Amino acid sequence: MICQECNQNPATLHFTKIVNGEKTEVHLCEKCAQEKGEMFMLHGGSGFSFNNLLAGILNMEPAFQHPNQNAFHQEEVLQCEKCSMTYPQFVNAGRFGCSHCYETFKEQLKPVLRRLHGGNWAHHGKIPKRAGGGIHLRKKIEELKGLLKEKITNEEFEKAAEIRDEIRSLEKEAAGGEE
């Protein structure tokens, strides 16, 4: 595909814009995109990047907005114990400093992950259907045990008894399948 601006170079940047249901596509070479750069810059940066995109997504959530600079009392900034990265640094960089950051910033990430993944925020992995029968059963039992604790905490004892019976039934089924 050729650049729509200069009609000479191959288009390497492709943008799609939808306004009021009307779709407009723009195909530009890198040189023309830099010349028209103001249209395609994010947050005043040097260009479009995945890090800028992620930072933009995180900043869209009210929980991720930077604190008011004029505030009299600055809240303590959340910081990773292992690499010392702060949440604002993560938002600007678009990536974590270490694997421990995922746990440190888990509560801040939940709303974003829910929005991006249709309501889910935790990855539970995939299990092959043929080989995973027992694994699926154990996973279901663990889910029910968590639900059972929740029902007991909320004093919903009738529901808790039903869940307990279901757990016992599934445990018997699991024990029968292991023999």
ABEGO torsion letter per residue (X at the ends): XBBAAAGABBBABBBBBBBGGBBBBBBBBAAAAAAAAAAABBGGBAEBBAAAAAAAAAAABAAABBBBAABABBBBBBBBAAAGBBAAAAAAAGBBABAAAAAAAAAAAAAAAAAAAGGBABBAEBBBAAAAAAAAAAAAAAAAAAAAAAAAAAGBAAAAAAAAAAAAAAAAAAAAAAX
